[in-house]
């Protein structure tokens, strides 16, 4: 496993583990399955774990805290969490120092730590990025020792560009994959220029870029790939990276046809992300041990060839761009 710098947070595995699935919104996951997934990730060399306080109402945080307790205490892993989505209603005025302190203290308890490694605002409304007092609040929590560093998780490129204007922001989490290419136009260069770490979520487009989904697939009622296809629960960009399911399947097929026979689609997608130097880590999530190990192995897979990069560009332009490019 190779490592990269994540702002001033430190070095992290360039393939991390996204712990949304072990919390909620992906169908039923048992406690044993969740623990086994986290242990498999560690055994595969992953030392960066991303979660949030709303994933299973804290379940994901608690599982990570219990499973990785010794390694967290030893400083052998980095656990990033998120705060803000517990607000109801989820409005800019709720992003106060008092609320953020309350959320952070709950996450500290869930993870069993005095100080959180990294806290990210969890895709707040766009107006929050224009409120310096929210970022001042995060700086206060850092000065109090509640958090070691803070960053943001964004929906839109414009939000990421605004966030990195605040000098205390150490990381931006953003959707970036072969089906969501816009961040490469400007954002990555700007983040690199400011030494801001970049965490890439939804790297496999909710499974579209694994090549394992088909038109016959049916998802459980409690799987966001069922209930959020039209953005009924949260931003539709979080589900299949915002690409309509049928169009995404067509794009995945077209891409797979252009790849070398020895390049699995999921490896290709992760390598496409990691071949951008400004990226700090990509965070695929899974509860299937063989998938977790394969994702981790992408760190040491060969870089993409010119032909593979051209294939990604062509398929994006033909099948995907119209659905996502200017939206996020």
Secondary structure, DSSP 8 states (H G I E B T S, - for coil): --EEEETTTEEEESB-EETTTTTSSBS---HHHHHHHHHHHHHTT--EEE--TTTTTTHHHHHHHHHTHHHHHHT-SEEEEEESTT-SS--GGG--HHHHHHHHHHHHHHHT-SSBSEEEEES--GGGGG-HHHHHHHHHHHHTTSBS-EEEE-SSHHHHHHHTTSTTEEEEEEE-BTTB-GGGTTHHHHHHHTT-EEEEESTTGGGGGGT---TT----TTBHHHHTTTSSSS-GGGSGGG--HHHHHHHHHHHHHHS-TTS-HHHHHHHHHHTSTT--EE----S-HHHHHHHHHGGGS----HHHHHHHHHHIIIIIHHHHTTT-
